[in-house]
């Protein structure tokens, strides 16, 4: 298509929407940002120029602008708005999409409003002749579905009707099916109290079930009927009625085909109050076991039946299990194995989820498939650590061990408030932990943080040590565990201010341990780490490292000063070093 013909086609489309092309493009460009660059709006408009050299010049200017940090957010917002327009030409999309991938995601792209009439137009355009129109229409429909529950409902309903059209092209069907899923799930996640009543009737519900059990209906008709029933099941008022009708058909299962029996059984299970028991191994979601509430279930090769007889959003009661002993368990947080007949496996964590309705079950299934695993682990970790902190009880040793399976950053932010809020208790099972001897729960927690913690843990560790919330070295505990954890983290998770942080500790004389006489101290060890990081010899400042294989194994150079003046000498050297680094030509 020639540029002129393309422009005529685009203008005809915009006339339907009620905007002219230049008015649209320039309005978007002006909305977007003039402050970041005076030329940005002009260059965005020129991406659709009839002249190749103008388009190339504009693209080059925008690519250069994308390298300027101060302009990136504004440029990302402007390009996102442009791509959300259903009428943005394909050639412009080809230029903008690769550029947008190089930019940070914009915080929000409000864009213009959208009406039910425009949704109808966009659904029609999803199968337009022009590829750019098809892409633009489905992109804008997906965006609209995320703006509000009402828009999500409208998009889901209108796209579903379009998908029922047998003349729809395969390309449009794939794109609209993805839009339908996005819209439907966004609607499911909203408050059901605000939903309008469904338009389905008893007669239509019965008709869909008859389609499912029919021996003459096509599989596509049965797929559509199953979809309609699932759409109706998400309304709580319909769940029990559909379940009862399906149960009547299942009672006469000899009259059903295997395919019909499978479909009905799947829908019947969806109608039951259920729960999910997730198994995480080494911070990875390994598997999930779906359980019907108060229905015992035994999987192949399991030693015992798994049976939870009740669950709500706070507590689940286990009657029998393989990894969890009988009893009550909190819902929504990470759980360690507790069954005495099934020893705890390293790296394993459980998570119970209440799924009382079809709506909650469908949303949960979506979460497993769509939400990235690190985000799910981070959210699970935040709920778990918040539960531990709000409970204000000393952690059991299996709960401390569980922290290894949570997000390290979340655990690091938790440790300080926990140490300050909860009193310590003696350790009961020393064989479970290599570090700490016969010491205490707080010591075990510090051992975990030394192993997995990030620099976010340091302020809390230091403050807990300063307030005497951590036990000092003694005959059973040969190290100062708070400072040991802090030094291990400093080595493993360096951050831009690490060297200044180490320098701030040099004057501290607190002993790092009791294994040697004289003992390495906090200041000497901090100085050794600082000097090693800068490639400077320790002996130049009278710093000597104590021979401690355990600490060297943790990359901690346990050290002390030979003379009292050494501390001041290291500090003076560090100040000079920083000044030289700032000097021009340094």
C-alpha positions in Angstrom: 0.0 0.0 0.0 1.3 3.4 -0.9 1.8 6.1 1.8 -1.0 8.2 0.2 -3.4 5.3 0.1 -2.5 4.3 3.6 -3.1 7.8 4.8 -6.6 7.9 3.2 -7.5 4.6 4.8 -6.3 5.8 8.2 -8.1 9.1 7.9 -11.3 7.2 7.1 -10.9 5.2 10.2 -10.2 8.2 12.3 -13.2 9.9 11.0 -15.3 7.2 12.5 -13.6 7.7 15.9 -13.9 11.5 15.5 -10.3 12.6 15.3 -8.0 13.7 12.5 -4.6 12.1 12.2 -2.5 15.1 12.9 -4.8 16.3 15.7 -4.4 12.8 17.3 -0.7 12.4 16.9 0.2 15.9 17.9 -2.2 15.9 20.9 -0.5 12.7 22.1 2.9 14.1 21.6 2.1 17.3 23.4 0.4 15.4 26.2 3.5 13.4 26.7 6.3 15.6 27.8 7.6 18.7 26.4 9.8 19.2 29.4 12.1 16.3 28.6 12.8 17.4 25.1 11.3 20.2 23.0 11.7 18.1 19.9 10.1 14.9 21.1 6.5 15.6 20.0 7.7 16.7 16.6 9.8 13.6 16.1 7.0 11.3 17.2 4.7 13.0 14.6 7.3 12.7 11.9 7.5 8.9 12.3 4.4 8.8 10.1 5.8 11.2 7.5 5.4 10.3 3.7 9.1 11.1 3.3 11.5 8.3 4.1 14.4 10.6 5.1 12.1 12.5 7.6 11.0 9.2 9.2 14.6 8.0 9.5 15.7 11.3 11.0 12.9 11.2 13.5 13.7 7.7 14.5 17.4 8.5 14.9 16.5 11.4 17.1 14.2 9.3 19.3 16.9 6.6 19.6 19.4 9.2 20.8 16.8 10.6 23.2 16.3 7.1 24.7 19.9 7.1 25.8 19.3 10.2 28.0 18.1 9.0 31.5 16.2 12.2 32.2 14.0 11.7 29.1 13.4 8.0 29.3 10.3 7.9 31.4 8.6 10.6 29.4 9.5 9.0 26.1 8.3 5.6 27.3 5.0 7.1 28.2 4.6 8.8 24.9 5.5 5.7 22.8 3.2 3.6 25.0 0.3 5.9 24.3 1.1 5.8 20.6 1.1 2.0 20.5 -2.2 1.9 22.4 -3.9 3.7 19.5 -5.8 1.2 17.4 -5.0 3.4 14.4 -1.2 3.7 14.7 0.2 2.5 11.4 2.2 -0.7 11.2 5.3 1.1 10.0 5.2 3.4 13.0 4.8 0.3 15.3 7.9 -1.3 13.7 9.9 1.8 14.7 8.5 2.3 18.2 8.2 -1.3 19.6 12.0 -2.1 19.6 12.7 1.4 21.0 10.2 0.9 23.8 11.9 -2.4 24.8 15.1 -0.4 25.6 13.2 2.0 28.0 12.0 1.5 31.6 8.4 0.6 31.9 6.2 3.7 32.4 4.5 3.9 35.7 1.1 4.6 34.1 -0.3 5.3 30.7 -3.7 6.9 31.3 -4.6 7.5 27.6 -8.0 8.7 26.4 -11.3 7.2 27.5 -12.9 4.3 25.8 -16.6 3.7 25.2 -18.7 0.6 24.5 -19.1 1.7 20.9 -15.3 1.9 20.5 -14.9 -1.5 22.0 -17.3 -2.8 19.3 -15.2 -1.1 16.6 -12.0 -2.5 18.0 -13.4 -6.0 18.1 -14.3 -5.7 14.5 -10.9 -4.3 13.6 -9.2 -7.3 15.2 -9.9 -9.1 11.9 -9.3 -6.1 9.6 -7.4 -6.3 6.3 -4.5 -4.2 7.5 -2.1 -5.9 9.9 -1.4 -2.7 11.7 -5.1 -2.2 12.5 -5.4 -5.8 13.8 -2.4 -5.3 16.1 -3.5 -1.9 17.2 -7.1 -3.1 17.9 -6.1 -6.1 20.1 -3.4 -4.0 21.9 -6.0 -1.3 22.8 -8.6 -3.9 23.8 -6.0 -5.5 26.2 -5.2 -2.1 27.7 -8.9 -1.3 28.1 -9.5 -4.6 30.0 -7.0 -3.5 32.7 -8.5 0.0 33.2 -11.6 -0.9 35.2 -13.7 -4.0 36.1 -16.6 -2.6 34.0 -14.4 -2.2 30.9 -13.0 -5.7 31.6 -16.5 -7.1 31.6 -17.5 -5.4 28.4 -14.4 -6.5 26.6 -14.8 -10.1 27.8 -18.4 -10.3 26.7 -18.0 -8.6 23.3 -14.9 -10.6 22.5 -16.6 -13.9 23.5 -19.4 -13.2 21.1 -16.9 -12.5 18.3 -15.0 -15.7 19.0 -18.3 -17.6 18.4 -18.2 -16.4 14.8 -17.0 -19.4 12.7 -15.9 -17.0 9.9 -13.3 -15.4 12.2 -9.7 -15.8 10.8 -7.2 -18.0 12.7 -4.9 -15.0 13.4 -7.7 -12.9 14.8 -9.0 -15.8 16.9 -5.6 -16.4 18.6 -5.2 -12.7 19.4 -8.8 -12.2 20.6 -8.7 -15.4 22.7 -5.7 -13.8 24.6 -7.6 -10.6 25.0 -10.6 -12.4 26.3 -8.5 -14.2 28.9 -6.9 -11.0 30.1 -10.3 -9.2 30.3 -12.1 -12.1 32.0 -9.5 -12.6 34.6 -9.3 -8.9 35.4 -13.0 -9.0 35.9 -12.8 -12.1 38.1 -10.3 -10.3 40.3 -12.7 -7.4 41.0 -15.4 -7.3 43.8 -18.3 -9.6 42.9 -20.6 -7.4 44.9 -20.3 -4.8 42.2 -21.1 -7.2 39.3 -24.3 -6.9 37.4 -26.6 -10.0 37.6 -25.9 -12.6 34.9 -28.3 -12.7 31.9 -28.4 -16.6 31.9 -31.6 -18.4 32.7 -32.4 -21.9 34.1 -33.3 -22.9 30.5 -30.0 -21.7 29.0 -28.0 -23.5 31.8 -29.9 -26.7 31.2 -29.3 -26.3 27.5 -25.5 -26.0 27.9 -25.4 -29.1 30.0 -27.4 -31.0 27.5 -25.0 -30.0 24.8 -22.1 -31.3 26.9 -23.7 -34.8 27.3 -25.0 -35.0 23.7 -23.6 -37.7 21.4 -24.2 -35.6 18.3 -22.9 -32.2 19.1 -19.6 -31.1 17.7 -16.6 -30.7 20.0 -16.5 -26.9 19.2 -20.1 -26.6 20.4 -19.3 -28.5 23.5 -16.3 -26.3 24.2 -18.5 -23.3 23.9 -21.1 -24.8 26.2 -18.5 -25.6 28.8 -17.2 -22.0 28.5 -20.6 -20.6 29.1 -21.1 -22.8 32.2 -17.7 -21.7 33.6 -18.7 -18.1 33.1 -21.9 -18.7 35.0 -20.2 -20.7 37.8 -18.2 -17.7 38.9 -21.5 -16.2 40.3 -21.8 -17.8 43.7 -25.6 -17.9 43.5 -25.4 -20.3 40.5 -22.7 -22.7 41.9 -24.9 -25.0 43.9 -27.6 -25.2 41.2 -25.1 -26.2 38.5 -23.4 -28.7 40.8 -26.8 -30.4 41.5 -27.8 -30.7 37.9 -24.3 -32.1 36.9 -24.5 -34.5 39.8 -27.9 -35.8 38.5 -26.2 -36.6 35.1 -23.2 -38.2 36.8 -25.5 -40.6 38.6 -26.5 -42.0 35.2 -23.0 -42.1 33.9 -23.6 -45.3 31.9 -25.4 -43.1 29.4 -22.4 -40.7 29.0 -19.5 -40.9 26.6 -16.0 -40.8 28.2 -15.5 -37.2 26.9 -18.8 -36.1 28.4 -18.0 -37.8 31.7 -14.7 -36.1 31.8 -16.2 -32.6 31.1 -18.9 -33.1 33.8 -16.5 -34.4 36.4 -14.2 -31.4 35.8 -17.0 -29.0 36.2 -18.4 -30.8 39.3 -15.0 -30.6 41.0 -14.9 -26.9 40.2 -18.1 -26.5 42.1 -16.7 -28.1 45.3 -15.0 -26.1 48.1 -11.3 -26.9 47.6 -7.8 -26.0 48.6 -4.3 -26.1 47.1 -1.3 -27.5 48.8 1.8 -26.1 47.1 5.2 -27.7 47.5 8.2 -25.4 47.0 11.8 -26.8 46.8 14.8 -24.5 47.0 12.7 -21.4 46.4 11.1 -23.0 43.3 7.4 -23.9 43.0 7.8 -27.7 42.5 4.2 -28.9 42.3 0.6 -28.3 43.6 -1.9 -30.8 45.0 -5.5 -29.8 44.6 -7.7 -31.2 47.4 -11.4 -31.2 47.9 -12.3 -30.1 51.4 -13.2 -33.0 53.7 -12.5 -35.6 51.0 -9.5 -37.8 51.8 -7.1 -38.3 49.0 -4.2 -40.7 48.6 -1.7 -40.2 45.7 0.3 -43.0 44.3 3.3 -44.0 46.4 2.2 -41.8 49.4 2.6 -43.4 52.8 -0.6 -41.8 54.2 -3.9 -40.3 53.1 -4.0 -36.5 52.8 -7.1 -35.1 54.4 -8.1 -31.6 55.4 -11.6 -31.4 56.9 -11.9 -27.6 57.0 -10.2 -24.5 55.8 -10.9 -20.7 55.6 -8.7 -17.8 54.8 -6.9 -18.0 58.2 -6.6 -21.6 59.3 -6.7 -25.1 57.8 -7.1 -28.3 59.9 -5.2 -31.3 58.8 -6.6 -34.7 59.8 -3.9 -36.7 58.1 -0.9 -35.9 55.9 2.4 -37.1 54.7 4.6 -34.0 55.4 2.3 -32.2 57.8 1.3 -33.7 61.1 -2.4 -33.5 62.2 -3.4 -30.1 63.6 -4.2 -26.5 62.6 -2.0 -24.6 60.2 -2.0 -21.0 59.1 -3.2 -20.4 55.5 -1.3 -18.2 53.0 2.2 -18.5 54.6 5.2 -20.8 54.2 5.1 -23.9 56.3 8.0 -26.3 57.2 7.4 -30.1 57.2 6.1 -31.2 60.6 5.2 -34.9 60.4 7.4 -37.0 62.8 7.2 -40.0 60.5 8.4 -38.2 57.5 11.7 -36.4 58.4 12.1 -32.9 57.2 13.6 -32.7 53.7 16.2 -30.0 53.1 14.8 -27.1 51.0 11.1 -28.1 51.2 8.3 -25.6 52.0 4.5 -25.9 51.9 1.9 -23.3 51.2 -1.9 -23.8 51.8 -4.4 -21.8 49.7 -8.2 -21.6 50.4 -10.2 -22.1 47.2 -13.9 -22.0 48.4 -15.5 -20.9 45.1 -15.0 -21.5 41.4 -14.1 -17.9 41.0 -11.2 -18.2 43.6 -10.1 -21.5 41.9 -10.0 -20.0 38.5 -8.1 -17.0 39.7 -5.6 -19.2 41.5 -5.1 -21.3 38.4 -4.3 -18.1 36.5 -1.8 -17.0 39.1 0.1 -20.3 38.7 0.4 -19.8 35.0 0.8 -16.1 34.6 2.5 -14.5 37.6 6.2 -14.9 37.5 7.6 -17.2 40.2 10.0 -14.7 41.8 7.1 -12.4 42.4 5.0 -15.1 43.9 7.9 -16.2 46.2 8.4 -12.5 47.3 4.7 -12.1 48.1 4.7 -15.5 50.0 7.8 -14.4 51.9 6.3 -11.1 52.9 3.2 -12.7 54.2 5.3 -15.3 56.1 7.6 -12.8 57.8 4.7 -10.5 58.6 2.9 -13.4 60.3 6.1 -14.2 62.3 6.5 -10.6 63.4 2.8 -10.0 64.3 2.7 -13.3 66.3 5.5 -11.9 68.6 6.7 -15.4 69.5 10.1 -16.8 69.3 10.5 -18.8 66.1 10.7 -22.6 66.4 13.9 -24.1 64.9 12.0 -25.5 61.9 10.6 -22.0 61.2 14.1 -20.6 61.4 15.3 -23.2 58.9 12.3 -22.4 56.7 13.7 -18.8 56.2 16.3 -20.4 53.9 13.5 -21.0 51.4 12.1 -17.5 51.4 13.2 -14.5 49.4 16.6 -13.4 50.8 15.8 -9.6 50.6 12.5 -10.0 52.4 14.2 -12.1 55.1 16.9 -9.5 55.5 14.4 -6.7 56.1 12.6 -8.9 58.6 15.5 -9.9 60.8 16.1 -6.5 62.5 12.5 -5.8 63.6 12.2 -9.4 64.7 15.4 -9.4 66.9 14.3 -6.1 68.5 10.7 -7.2 69.2 11.0 -10.9 70.3 13.0 -12.2 73.2 15.5 -15.0 72.6 15.1 -18.6 73.8 17.6 -21.5 74.2 18.1 -23.8 71.2 16.6 -27.2 71.7 18.0 -29.3 68.8 21.6 -28.4 68.1 22.0 -31.2 65.6 19.8 -29.4 63.2 22.3 -26.6 62.8 26.0 -26.7 62.3 26.6 -23.2 63.6 26.0 -22.1 67.1 26.7 -25.0 69.5 24.1 -25.1 72.3 23.3 -21.4 72.1 19.9 -19.8 71.2 17.3 -19.2 68.6 18.6 -15.7 67.8 22.0 -17.3 67.1 20.4 -19.7 64.6 18.6 -16.8 62.9 21.9 -14.9 62.6 23.4 -18.1 61.1 20.7 -18.2 58.4 21.2 -14.5 57.7 24.9 -15.0 57.4 24.2 -17.7 54.8 21.5 -16.0 52.7 21.1 -12.4 53.9 21.6 -9.2 51.8 22.9 -5.8 52.9 19.3 -4.8 53.8 19.8 -6.9 57.0 22.8 -4.8 58.2 21.0 -1.9 60.0 18.9 -4.3 61.9 21.8 -6.6 62.9 23.9 -3.7 64.1 21.0 -2.2 66.1 20.2 -5.5 67.7 23.8 -5.9 68.7 24.0 -2.4 70.0 20.9 -3.0 72.2 22.2 -6.3 73.6 19.6 -8.4 71.8 22.2 -10.9 70.7 24.2 -13.1 73.0 27.9 -12.3 73.3 30.6 -14.9 72.7 30.9 -17.4 75.6 32.1 -20.9 76.3 29.3 -22.4 74.1 29.3 -19.7 71.5 32.7 -18.8 70.2 31.7 -16.0 67.8 29.8 -12.7 68.0 27.1 -13.9 65.7 25.6 -10.5 64.8 28.9 -9.1 63.5 29.8 -12.4 61.9 26.6 -12.3 59.9 27.2 -8.6 59.0 30.7 -9.3 57.8 29.6 -12.3 55.8 26.9 -10.3 54.1 29.3 -7.4 53.4 31.5 -9.8 51.5 28.7 -11.6 49.6 26.5 -8.7 48.8 28.6 -5.5 48.3 26.8 -2.3 47.6 28.0 1.2 46.6 28.5 2.5 50.1 30.2 -0.6 51.5 33.7 0.9 51.8 32.5 3.8 53.8 30.4 1.5 56.0 33.5 -0.6 56.7 35.5 2.5 57.5 32.8 3.6 60.0 33.4 0.4 62.0 37.2 0.6 62.3 37.2 2.3 65.7 35.1 -0.5 67.2 36.9 -2.9 69.6 34.1 -5.4 70.2 35.6 -9.0 70.0 34.6 -11.0 67.0 35.1 -14.3 68.8 36.8 -16.0 71.7 38.8 -18.7 69.9 42.0 -16.7 69.9 44.0 -14.6 72.4 44.2 -11.8 71.6 40.9 -11.9 69.8 40.1 -10.5 66.4 37.8 -7.5 66.7 35.1 -5.8 64.6 37.3 -2.8 63.7 40.3 -4.8 62.8 38.2 -7.1 60.6 36.5 -4.2 58.9 39.9 -2.6 58.2 41.2 -5.8 56.8 38.2 -6.1 54.5 38.5 -2.5 53.4 42.3 -2.8 52.7 41.8 -6.1 50.8 39.1 -4.5 48.6 41.5 -1.6 47.8 44.4 -4.0 47.1 46.5 -2.6 50.0 48.7 -4.7 52.2 47.4 -5.2 55.8 50.9 -5.1 57.2 51.4 -1.5 56.0 49.0 -0.4 58.8 49.8 -3.0 61.5 46.7 -5.1 60.8 47.2 -8.9 61.3 44.8 -11.6 60.3 44.1 -14.3 62.9 44.4 -17.9 61.5 40.7 -19.0 61.7 39.8 -21.6 59.0 36.0 -21.3 59.7 36.0 -17.5 59.2 38.3 -17.7 56.2 35.9 -20.3 54.8 33.2 -17.5 55.0 35.6 -15.1 53.3 35.9 -13.1 56.5 39.5 -12.0 57.3 39.3 -12.0 61.1 41.9 -9.5 62.1 43.1 -7.1 64.8 45.5 -4.1 65.1 48.9 -4.7 66.5 49.2 -1.0 67.8 46.5 1.4 69.0 47.6 4.0 66.4 46.8 1.6 63.5 43.1 2.5 63.5 43.7 6.2 63.1 46.2 5.5 60.4 43.7 3.5 58.3 41.1 6.1 58.7 43.4 8.9 57.7 44.6 6.8 54.7 40.9 6.2 53.6 40.1 9.9 53.7 43.1 10.7 51.6 42.3 7.9 49.2 38.7 9.3 48.7 40.0 12.8 48.1 42.5 11.6 45.5 39.7 9.7 43.8 37.6 12.8 43.5 40.5 15.0 42.2 40.6 15.8 38.5 42.9 13.6 36.6 43.0 11.1 39.4 
